[in-house]
Amino acid sequence: MAEVHAEMVANVWKIVVSEGDVVDEGDTLVILESMKMEIPVLTEDAGTVTKLQVKEGDVVQEGDLIAVID
Amino acid sequence: MLDSVLIANRGEIARRIIRTVRGMGLRAVAVHSEADADLPFVREADDAVLLGPANPAQSYLDIDKVLQAARTTGARAVHPGYGFLAENAAFARAVIDAGLVWIGPDPEAVERMGDKINARNLMEAAGVPVAAGTREPVSDLAQAERAAKEIGYPVMVKASGGGGGIGMGVARDDDSLAKAFEQACRAAARFGGEPAILLERYVERARHVEVQILGLADGTVVALGERDCSVQRRHQKVVEESPSPGVTPELRERMLAAAVRAGEAVAYRGAGTVECLVDADAQDFVFLEMNTRLQVEHPVTELVTGLDLVEHQIRIAAGEVYSVEPRSSGHAIEFRVYAEDPRRFLPGPGKIGVWEEPEGEGVRVDSGYTAGNTVTPFYDPLMAKLCVAGATREEALERGRAAVAAFRVEGPKHNLPFCAELLDHPEFVSGDYDTGLVSRMRKS
């Protein structure tokens, strides 16, 4: 099991995957937006998205949980 | 009578404009979002109006709210700064229709230059060199592939209505073209623009050099020298200098003359910038785009010419007729102090604990923040511009090193360590660098 966290304060601009999706290493899970920049959040592990903690429009703080990959 | 100016912007540029407005004996009116209520520009204005929430669409981009603020405060003129509504022709018209003085070029010039495809065609007709590229908007991938074949790879793909490097991408083959095309379309849609895409021949190892022009009230256009903006990450500028170390006097003369023609072609009034790509080996250049507003990096021109560009913008907008004799001496460099990590350049907003600006001969700091402020994720990451000037480039570099070392910022991540690294990098120090410099620095 691997947790994916936010690296910075940001708005959740776009959700790319859904819970239950199978992802590969390097796939984009969500796209954050901070300071006029799009920041794709990638998974470093292959597996299934078992939990998606954010939705579009949310504000995340540095370290907040974004998703769990199993 | 122009006795007061509303500044429709935020951060460092609002503060810098307020300084000149008040220095001219005029009343400065700030507008701001809830997130910016504690910033210095709000405090330093004579009057400040809360526009709305942090989201720019509900504050800095809301034309009705900005005009309402002008009415309630009795402001007589509007300065848009850069970004936000600065290149929005509809806003310029709304300001004029409200009976206020618009501190910028005619809305028509804003419109004609804002569409990059139109601007390219217009410049070509005016005898300004342009790169091989599309003359009509490209709207689908098949069309883009055909155009790329005709122009020849590599090509730069960009949204015709976009700006600030957002959505721009280089394509080296059909595969990367598909990606770059999709990215440009997304940027175009997101910033509310038409889905019109432009393809242009991409010049490898080019320098990004721009010419500052000033269109005077009597219709003459003068060129105030160039700025080299080749230190870029993600196609966005980080460091700028004037004069450009990669431009010979002969090339400078040709570029300045072309910039004047560009301004005259749209009957330009006020401060504007003609951006070019320079092939330093061939000592040749092509037109890139024209920015119909004050530029972020205008201080380097102010430092070498001794002119206050904001003051000239205001005097020209007020209809004052006078001439300007372009003169410059010495060398100036600007470092953009961004709230971002110095390795990957990812945003790093946060609360500022320590903020100590450097001082000294030849040092100018235009900042938007101070200790106790919070840099929020809602706006661009520019916290301050550290500018240095010297009699020679060597002296400016030396002052830059001392000033970067003396600038203390704690809290948000920041790129001052990158600036220090750059100031010791052989390519930058030699002056022989191009737009690929930052990515080369980060490859190792």
Interface residues (C-beta under 8 A of the other chain):
Chain A: E7 M8 V9 A10 N11 E33 S34 M35 K36 M37 I39 V59
Chain B: G164 I166 R234 A339 E340 L346 P347 G348 P349 G350 T376 P377 F378 Y379 D380 P381
